[in-house]
């Protein structure tokens, strides 16, 4: 029996999904990602769209209900409309839209939707969205930090949903109030006990963060410190100097116009002191650049090798160069004093977590400078602060439990890890989120936080997936109320708790376990959607050690089995990092490929045959082969991932590019135009799948890929995404066979199959060229070779004759410039905006429309399209696809952007043109006719 095709296996409103996904990147407040940092999270909009469209039937699967293609398209558009609403951020907890989406799921699953498993759960986007759509969500990961993030997103909020808070301030509402829906009660307690922790911390360590005396010229009085700005120092290697030279990226403190401030080094008796100047500096350079450092006193160049050696000998110091304090509506920048420096000089606390930083030379730079343990990434004052807050997590847990009992909650004395549901478990649940705050504080309370002179605040350590070396750093005040403080972090956490994206009604429980993806967790006949690691993109285990040591200190009594190891488990982590194999790249690659194959085999065991498996693949531009041989543009990354999936027993039914950057923006700037990730849609291949020869594979491919590509074009997929999406139907043909045999009897590899698919894509576009008029075919040929540049008349004439047209005739029609022995295509801004109705040149129409969308937008394009009849407009759209492909291959970014924009706007152009036709119902012609003035 043929499986019912799901929407994701046929078509998607890809642009709407990508727009919603890209928009999420700019959303910080209220996004579930603010619970705890994780790297390379999938956008919620993407995960939501993928899960929903994997469950909902495509109309073509029900010919009894939708017998004609027109009816299927109409129904598909209805489903698109639901999905386009569903993925919008503001609809994350829209009960009507969610109910409508869930109703479609129930309809397509006979009222019994499957559970979902993500065995590489990471940041938790996929399980969270499964839970939002009413599915029973299962998440697993080897990494304890990822496990805790998922528990905090899908397990704990579902377990303690709709409970009133237990803290004394809210106790009057308990028992009689129904105002505490979802996670609001839990949030109320996290807020209350988070504030309590700050008050207790101030009692213990407040003396370490004294207020600062403000100079009279800056207003006088005392002010709360926002940050102490420190510079690392080494002794100048110049024997004639020998000063403690500062290592500073920039001395600039504030760049706001009229409020500029910077640090000026002052040289006295061979020493350097630092003075804050309240003016714009002559330059914003420091003493360190990419080549090395320069002594601020004597000007001697200093190599990084010397600085590294000094650091490894523990001869690198630090000097206070400025203090930032709170003013009335502004920042106050104060010159350092000995008193301000001394308050930070304290011994290390007695019990602090520590471990050696893993040997990861690509991502971790501090070991090069002697900072080889995690404790060395913090000042002693920071270590004291973090251990204090970590100690208070346990104290807060106990206080919550006591208050919960007082409030009338039953205490079964069972822990959260053992499935407790009473006061003990609830206290621990609140403690989980408070422990997350300690981790978030560690990210902003270390000696690698830069001072940002534009925003005038400390920046978090993990701006990217690495631990860099930072020369001058901002030591924030965690007991204050500005950026980097406990108070601000707590407020941001509350923004997540109360936002629709997190605080929705969880109708189904969540289950989260620590598990190796290569091992069997016992689940069967379930839906799989997952985002596995890819090669060496991100070393999650190495990075998350930074947080793990603090999370373990705060929660090891809550989850003893999860935090029994001193560091994050690494031996089984699926990542191709050569340094774990003594620098052997082949061993690292083999480890990853073997492990990924085993993981895919497990996915096959788990997966239901009723719904497709979806696997995210993180694509990198650098993986593609060099473009000298464009027909062999097959990615090794693709080959590895696809091989593992197909060998495990899956057949591919679709590939969808998902972009978190807007495609138009990426192309316009000439940057990576590929999707940030590609969703691979898979089905179980039947056990009796036949063997196929190379010739039969190519014949099958030729028969199936053209209608598939035409369907993709009709669904208005952006040109930037077409080539990647075409891999889906192509690989569907290849992977449906148990083997495809080459002429010599050897099995065809995935790489060869990809190359053949790319060749067929080129043939498809060439065939579309053949359907065009001869003048357009000539223009395409000229464009592909020369763009709009000059060529000799003789060369252009030879090409024109081969296409059975004439250079002179095309010049007279406003398509070519042809004078003085030189010919070139006229640019879009040079051709007539409207031409005589007798013209039938699709090239000209395409250029008119592309110019119109750039200058007059959709309305201008609609004015051109409205009076048309026949297929000319659709041919122009098809040509835009073709021209985009040429421009992208040639690296003509602005050209590619123009054609991509036209195709993306096509549905709106058609809609606006239909409105114009309704106003002017008389029959139109191919082009508007204008009189010569």
N, C-alpha and C positions, 0 to 999 in steps of 0.2 A: 504494500500500500504506500502510495506516494505521500510524503509529509506535506502538510498544509504550509504553503509559503507564507512567511510573515512579511510585514511591511518593510523591515530592514533588508530583506532579501530582494526587494524590487526597486524601491525608490524612497528617498528621504527629502524633506525640505532642508537641504544641507546648509544653505546660506543663513536661514533663520537660526538654526542650531549653532552655527559658528559665530554669528553675531552675539547671541546670548552668552556663549562661552567666553568670547573675547571681552564682553562687558564685565564679566565676573572678575577679571584681572584687576579692574580699577576699584572693586568693592572690598573694603577692609572691615569697616565696622559692621558687625552683625553676621559676618560670614563664619560658618562653622570652622573654617581653617584657623580662626583666631583662638580656638581652644588650646591648641598646641602646635608648634611648628612641625611640619613635615615637608619633605622636598618633592617637587614634581607631582603635585596632586592633580588629579583629573578634575576639570570643572564640573560642578553639580549639573549644569544644564546638559552637558555631553552625556554624563552617566544616566541622567533621567531619560533623555531621548533614546539612548541605545536600549535601555531596559524596556521601555514602553513599546518601542517599535519592534522589539524581538518577541513580544507577547501578542501583539495585535495582528490579526490575519490581514494579508493583502487582499483587496477585492477580487483579484484574478483567481484566487483560490475558491471562489464561490460563484461559478458561472450560472448556477441556478438562480442566484439573486441578482447578478450583474452580468447578463449574457453578452452584452456588446462592449467593445473597447471604450466607447464613449461613456457608458454607464460606469465602467470600472474607473476611468479617469475622474469622473465626477465624484465617486465615492472616495477615491484616494485623496482628492483635494479636500474633502470633508475631514478626513483623518489628519491630513497635513495641518488643517486649520486648528484642530484640537492640539496637535503637537506643538505648533507655533505658539499657542497660548501657554501651554504647559511649561515650556522651557524658560519663560520669562522670569527674571528674578523676583519681580513684585508679585508673582503668582505662586510663590513657593508654598504658601499655606492658604491659597484661595480655595475654600471648601467646595464651591460650585465646580471650578475647573478640575480639581482633584477628583471629585465625584464623577464627573464626566469621563475623565481619563480611566479611572478604576472600572467604570461600567463597561468600557470597551475591552479592558483586560478580561473581565468576567465573561463577557460575551464570547471572546475568542478562546477561552480556556474551559468552557462549560461550567463556569462558576467555581472552578477548583484550580486557581493559579499555583504554579510550582513554587517551592522555596528557592532561594537564590544563594549561591556560594561564591565568595571571592576569596580564593586561597592565597592571593598576594594583596591583602587588604590595604596595607600601607596607611595612607591618610584617611581612608574610610569613606570616600565619596560614593563609591558604588554600593556598599551595603546600606548607607544612609538613604540613598535614593530608592533602593529596593523597598526599604521600610516605609518611605513616604508614599510609595505606590501600593501599599497594602500587602506586600510580600513578606513572608517569614525570611529574615535575613541572617545568613551565617557568614562570619568573617574569620579568617585565620591568617596568621603571619608568624614567621620565625622570630621576628624582632619584638622584644617585650615592649618597647616604646610604641610601636605601631599597634600592638595588642591593646595597650592601655588607651590609646587614642580612640580605637574602635569601641572599646567598652564604654568610654565616656560619651560616645555619639549614639550608639544604638542599643546598648545593653542596660546601662544604669538609668537613663531617662525613661525607658519603657518600664523598668521594674518599679520605679518610684514616681510614676506619672500621676498627676491630679491630686497630689498630697499637699496639704497646707504646710507652711513652714513651722518649725518647732521652736524657733528662737523666742526669747521672752518678749521682744517688741511686737511680734506677730501673733503671740499666743491667744490674744483675745478673739482672733478670728477663727481659731481651730474649732471644728465640730459643727459650726453653723454657717460657714462660708463655702460657697461653691465658686469663688472667684479665682481659685488657684488651679488653673487648667494646665495640662501638659507639664512642662518643666518649670513653671513659674514658682511653685513652692520651693523646689530644690534650689532655684536661683536665689530666692529670698534668703535662704539659709547660707548659701555660699557667700553672698554679699555681707550678711551680718557677721559671720565668723571670720571672713576675710578682714573686715574692719577691726574685729577684736584682735586678730593676729598683729595688725600694724600697731595697735595701741600697746600690746604686750611687748612687741619688738622695741618700741621706743623706750619702754621702761628699762630694757636690758642693754640696748646699744645706742640710745639717743645721744649720749655724750660723744660718740664718735663722729657725729654730724652736727657740729656747732654752727650757729648762725655767724655771719661775717659782718664786720664793721664796714659800712659803706663810707667812702671818703666824702667830705663835705661838698666838694665840687660835683659829686654825683647824687646828692640828695641827703647824705648823712643817715644816721641811725643804723639799725641792724636789719639784715635781710637773710632769708633762707637761701642756702646754696642750692643751685640746680646741678652743677657739675664742677669738678676739679679737672683742669686740663694739664696733663702730664706729657713730658717728652722723654723718651728713652735716651740714654747717654752712653758714650764710650770715650775713653781717653784718646785724644788726638794722637795719631802715630808720629806726627812731626816732633822730633826731639826738642826743637826750639820753642815749641808751643806747649804740648802736653795738657791742654785744658780738658775739662769734661765737656766734650762737644755734644750739642743736642742733635738728635736725629728727628727731623720734623718734615712732614710732607708739605705742610703749609702753615704759615703763622697767622693766617686770616681767621678771625673769630666770627665776624658778622659781615654779610654783604648787602644787607638791606640799605637802599639808598637813603642817605641822610643819617643812618644809624651804624655806619661802618665802624669796625674795630679790628685791631690786629695786635699781635705781640711783637715787640721790638727787642732784640737782644742788645744789651748794653755791656761794653767791655771795660772792665776796671781791674787794674793790677793783675792781669793774666786770668781773671775770672770773668764769668758771664752772669749777669743778672737780667731779669726779664721785666719789661714795663709794658703795660697795656696802653695803646694809643687809640683815641677815639676819632679816627679819620680814615680815609681811604688810603691803603698802602700803595706805594709806587709799583709794586708787583706782588703777586700772590704765591710766589715760589717759596719753598722751604730749603732744607739742606740735603734732602734725599730725593733722588729721581731714579729712573730705570737703570742708569749707568753706575750709580754708586752714591756716595755722600760727599759733602764738602764741609770742612771745618768752618764754623761761623766766625771764628776768631782770626785764624791765620790764612784761611782760604785754601788749605791743602786738600787735594782730592784724596778720598778714602774709598778703597775698594770694598765691595760687599764681602769678599773673602776675609778681610781683616775684621769686619763687624761680626761675621759668623764665628770667627775664631775667638773673639772677645766674649761673645755670648756663651759659647760652649765652655769657656773657662770661668763662667759666672762672674764676668767683670762688666756686665752691662747694668747700668743703673737707671734711675728715673728722676726727673726734676720737675717740680711744679712750675708751670710757666704762666698760668692764668687761673682765675676763678670766675665762674658765671653764677650770678645770683638773680633772684626774683625782684623785679622792680614793679612799679605801677604801670601795668600794661606793656612792659618791655623787659628786655634782659639787661642786666647791669654787668659790665665786664671790669674786673678788678685785678690790679697787679698782685702777684703772690707775695706772701710774707713768710717768715720762718715759722710763725705761730700756726699759720694755715697748713704748712707742710707737716709740722710735728704731729697734728691730730691724726694723721694717717699712718704714722710710724708706730705700729703695734705688733706684737708677736702673732703668729698663726694660732688659730683656735686649737683646742686639744683634739677634737674629733671632727675631722673633715674628710670627705670622700676623695680618693685619689687613685690614679692608675697611670700607667705609661701610655702616652698617645701612640696609637698604632702606626706602624711604618707605612705611610701612604704619601710618598714624595710628590705625587701629582697634586693632591688636594690639601695637604697639611704642611705649612711652611715654617711654623714656629720651631720644630725640632732642629732646623738648620741653624737656629740662633740660640741653642741651648735650652729652650723651653720645651722639655721633653715629656713633662707630666701635666695632667689637667690642672693640678693645683697651681702650677706656675703660670697659668693663664689668668690668674686672679691676683689682685693685691691682697695683702693680709686683712685689710679692712673689709674688702669684698667677701673673702672667705668667711670671716666672722659673721657678716650679715647673712649670708646664704645659709650657713649652718644654724643660725638663730631661727630664721624663718622655717627651715626644715624641721627643727625640733618642735616648733609650734604647730606643725601639721598634726602630729600625734596628740598634742595637747588639745587642739581644736576638735579632733575626732572624739576624744573622751568627753569634751564639753557638750558636743552635739548629742551624743548618746544619752548623757544625763538629762539634758533639756528635753529630748524626745520622750523619755520615760515620764518626766514631769508633765509633759503635754498630753500624756495618755496613750502614747504609742507602745504597743506590746514589744517586749524584749525577749527574743528567742535565744539570745546569746550565740547565734550562729554568725560567722563572718560572711562578708560579701563574697569571698572566694568560694565558700562552701554552699552558696545559694541562700544565705540568710535574707530575710525580708523584714526583720524587726529593727529595733532601735540601734543595736550594735552595727548591723549592716548599713543602716542609714547614716550613722556617724562616719563610717568608713567611706561611704559614697560621697558625702560632702568633702571628706578629706582628699579624695582623688582630684577634685577640681582645685583644691587649695595647693596640692602638690604640683599640679600643672602650673600654678602661678609661680611657684618657686623655680621651676624650669624656665618659665618666661622671664623671670627676674635674672636668672643666670645669663640668659642671652643678651641682656642689657646691663649687666653688672659684672663686666670682666675687663681685662686690660687690653682688649682688642676692639673696643667700641670707638669708632671715629666720632669726632665732633663735626656736625654738618653745618657749615656757616650760612647756608641759605635758609634752612628750616630752624637753625639755631637750637639744635637738640642733639643728644647722643644717638647714634645709629646702632641698630642691633648687629651682633656679630655675623649672623647667617644671612647676609644680603644675597649670597649665592651658596652653592653646595661646596664650601671649602672653609678651612680655617687659615686665613691669610696672616702674614706678618704685618702688624700695624705699629708705626713708629711713635706717633703722638696720639694719645687716647683720652677719652672723656670718662672720668669716673663719676657716674651719676649719683644722685642722692636718693636712695630708695625710700627714705622716710619723708621726702618732700611731697609735693603735689604736682610736679611738672613731669615732662617726658622722662621715661626711665624709672619712675617711682612705682612702688607697690600700689599706690592709690590709683594711678592711671591704668595700670595693668588690670586691676580689679574692675575698674569701670568698663574697660574694653571687653573683659570676659562677660560682664553683665549684658553688654550689647549683643554678644553672641547668643546668650541664653534666651533673651527676650525676642530675638529676631525670628521672623517667620521661617527662615531657612533651617533653623534648629528646633524651634518650639512649635512643632506640629503634633497632631494627634497620632500617636504610635499605636495602631490597632493590633499590631502583631509584635511578639517579643523578638529580641535580637540575641544572637549567640556568638560569642567571640572566644576563640581558643588560640593558644600558641601552638603552631603546627608547622612542620616542614612540608612544603608543597609537593615534595617527591614521595611522601609517605601517604598511606591510605587512612583517611579520617573516618571511614565507615559510612559516609553519606552516599545515597544512590538516587537516581532518577530525579535529579534536580536541575535547575537552570544555572548556568555558569556564565559569569561576566567578570573579567579580571584584567588587571594591568600589570603584567609581569615585568621584572627588571630586564634591562637590555644591556648585555655585555658589560662595559665598564663605565656606562654613563654616570652613575651615581653609586658610590660606596655607602649604602644606607647604614650598615652596621658600624663602620668606622665613624661616620658623622654622628650617629645617634649616641655613641658612647658619651659624648659631652653632656647630654641630657640624662642618660641612663644612670650615671653615678649619683645624680641628685634625686632622681625619681626613686631609685633603689633605697637611698637613705630615708626618704620620706614614707615609702609604701612597702618596705620589705616585710613588715609585720602584717600588712593587709593582704598582700599576695606573696606569701613566702615561696611558693613553687615557681612563680613567674620571675622572681628576682633572686633566685638562688645562685646564679653565676655572678662573678665580680664585674664582668663586662658583657656586652651584647654578644650572643653566639655568632661566630663567624665561619666556622668550618663548613657548614652546609649552605651558607648564603650563596645564591646564584648570581655571581658577578665575576667577570673575567678580569681579574686584577693580577697582573704578572708578578707584583711584589710578594704575593702570597705563595708564589711558586718559584721563588729564587730568581725572579726576572725572566722566567721561561714563558714566552708569549704563547707557544703552542700548547703547553700544559694548561695554561689559563683558559685558552679558547676551547680545548677539548673538555675541560671540566664544566664550562658553561653549557656547551652544546649537549653533552651527555645528560647533564642535570635538567636542562630545559626539555629534552626529549622525554625523560622520566616524568617530569611534571605534566607534560601534555598527555602522556599515557594515563596519568591519574585523572585528568580532566575527562578523558574519554570514558573512564569507568564511572565517574560521577554523573555524567551528563544524561539528561532526558533526551529521548528521540523526538519529542514533540516540539521543542523550541531550539533555535540555534544557539550555539556557544559563541560568545563575543570576546575577542582578545584584543587589547590595545597594544599597539606597537609604536614605540617612540622612535620616530624617524629622524635621522641626522643627514643633512646635506652632504657632509664629508664622506658618507659611506658610498656614494655613487662612484662608479668608475670615471676615469678621466674622459672628457668629452671628445677627445680626438676620434674615438670610435663610438659615435652616438648611437649606432644600432645595437651596441652591446652595453647599453646603460642599465645594467642590472646590479642591484645593490647586494653586497655580501650580507648585510644585515637582513635584508629581505630573504635572501636565500636560506640563511640559518633558521630564522623564525618559521618560514613557510615549510622548510624541510621537516622541522620537528613536529609541526602540526599535522602534516600529511602522513609522515611515517607513523604517527600515533594512531592513525585511522580516521582522520577527518578529511572531509572535502570542503573546499571553500566555496561559498555561495555569494560573497560580496566583500568589497573593501571600500571603506568610507573614510576620506580624509577629514580630520577634525582639527580645526585651527583655533588656537586661543589668541592669535594675532589676526587682525582683520587682513584678509588676503590682499585687498587693494592697497593697504598701507605697506604691507611687506614688499609688494612688487614695486610700488611707487618709489620706495627708498632704495630699491636695488638690493634688498636683503633676501634672506632665505624665503623663497616662495613656496616651499614644501610645507605640508601639514606638520603641525607640532606632534601629532600622533595620528595613526591610522587604525581604524577599527576593522579587524578581520572577522568576518561572519562565517561560521563553520557549522557543518552538520556531520553526523556520524556516517562514514562510508559503509555501504553494505558489505557484509563478509564475502559475498560472491561477486564483488565488483570485477569486471572483465579486464583483460590485458589488451593494450592497444599499440599499434605501430605508430611511428613518427608521422607517416603519411596520413593515416586515418585521424590522428590527433589534429594535424593542420587542417584537414578537410572539415572536421567537426568544428574547429575554432572559426574557420572562415564562415561556416553556416550560422554560427550562433553569435559571434561577436558584433557583427554589423547591426542586427536588430537591438542588441543590448546597448550598444553605443548610441543608437538613435533614440532609444528610450531614455537614456541618461540625458541626452541633449534636450529632449522634449520636457524632461522634468526640470530644465533650466539650471542644471548644475554649472557652477562657475568654471570657466575654462581652466583656471589654475588647478582645479581639482579633477578634471576629466581624466587625465592620463593615469593618475593613481587609482581612480575609481574603476577604470577599465581593466585593471589587474583582476578585479573580482570575477567578472564573467569569464575572463580568460583562464584564470586558475581554476574556476569551477569545472571547466572542460578537462583540464589536465588532471585535477585531483579526483575526479569521479572514477578514474581507472585505477586498478591496483598497481599497474605499471604501465609506462609508456616506453616502448622499446625503440632504440635507435636502429639504423640500418644494419649495424654490425651485431645486433642482438643485445647490446648493453642497455641498461636502464637509462632513460633520459633524466638528467638532473633538473632541479628547480631553476637553476641559472639559465639553462638552455631554453626551458619553457618560457621564462620571463622575456628572454631575447626575442623569441618567436612572437609572443604577445605584443611586444613593442613594435615589431615589424608590421604586424597586422593593423596596429593603430595607425601607423604611417600610411599604409595602403588605404585604410578607411578614409583618411583625409584627402589622399590623392584622388580617390574615386569621387569624392564630393566635388573636387576641382573639376572633374570631367563633366559634371552636371551643369557647370556654369557656362556662361557665354564666352566666346573665344577672347574677347577683349579683357575680361576679368582674369582668364587663365594666364594671359600675357602679363598682366599687372602683378599677379601673384608670383610668377617666375622672376620678374624684374625685382620685386620687393624682397623675395627670399635671398637674392644674391647681392643686391645693392641698397636696399631700403630706399631712402629718398635722395641718395647721393648721385653725383654726376657719372655718366659713362659716355663712351664715344658713340657717335651717331651710328657708325657702322655696326658696332656690337648690338645696339638696340634694334637696328633694322633687321639683322640676321635672326634675332630672337622673335621679332614680330612676324616675319615671314613664316617661321616655323609654326606659329600659332594662327596663321592665316588672317593676320590683321596688319595694320599699317601705322607706323609711327606718326606720319603726317596727319592721318585721320584722327588718331587719339589726341594729338596736340590740339587739333581744331575743336575737339569736344571738351577741352578743359581738364584733361587727365594728365597729360605730359607737358613738360617744358622741352622744346626742341628748337634750339637756335645755335648758330655759330658752331655746328659740329658737336654740340653737347646735348645730351638727353637726360632727364631725370623725372621721376614721378612727382607730380605736384603735391605739396603737403595739404593736409586737411583744411588748413586756414587759407589755402590759395584756390581751392576748387569752388565752383559756384554753389551757393547754398541750396538753390533749386534749379533744375534744368528742364529742358523740353520734354514733354510727355512721351515723345517717340523713343527716347533713350531706354535701353534695356540692360545697361551695364551694372551688374550687381556690385562690382568693385566700387563704383562711384557712389552707389546708394549706401554701402557699408561705411565709406569714408564720410559721407554726409551725416549719417546717423552718429558716428563716433564723434565728429566735430560738434554736432548738436548736443549730445549728452554732456560734453565738456563745457560748452558755452551757455546753453539754454536749458539744460536739464531735461527731465522727462517730458515736460510740456512741449519743448521744441521738437523732440523726437516724435511725439504723438502727432504733431502737425504734419510731419513728413509721412508717417505710416498710415494715418487715417484715410486718405483718398485712394489707397492701393487696393488692388484685387489680386487674386492668384497667389502664388507661392513666393513672390519676390521678397517680401519682408522676411519670411523664414529662411530663405536662401542667404539673405544678408546676415542674419544671426549665425547661420552655419559658417559663413565665411569669417565672421568675427572669431569663432573658435579656431579656425585654421590659422588666421593671422596671429592670434595669441600664441599658438604653438610655435610658429616661426620666430616671433619676437622673443619668446622666453628662451628658446634654444640658442638664439644669437646673443642673448644678454642685453636686449634692448628694453630696459625696464619701463621707461615711460610709455613706449608703444604697447607693451604687454598690459600695462595698467589700463590704458585707454580701452582696449578691446574687452578686457575682463569687466570693466565698469559697464559697458554697453550690455553685455549678456546678462549680468546680474540684474540690471534694471528692466529687462525685457518684459516680465509680467506686468509691471506698472505701466510701461509704455503701451502694451496691448490694451490694458484696462482704460487708460486715458484716451487712446485712439478710438475705442468702442464708444466712449462717451461722446466724442466729437462726431462720430458717424451717426449716432442717434439724433444729434442736433441737425446734421446735414445729411439726410438720408439719400440724396441723389448719388448715382453711381460715380465713383471716382476713377482715376486713371493711375497708371503706375507712379508717376511723379506729378507734383503740382506744376502747372504751367504758368510761367511769368512772362510778361512782355518785356522786351528789351527797352531800357530807358535811355 
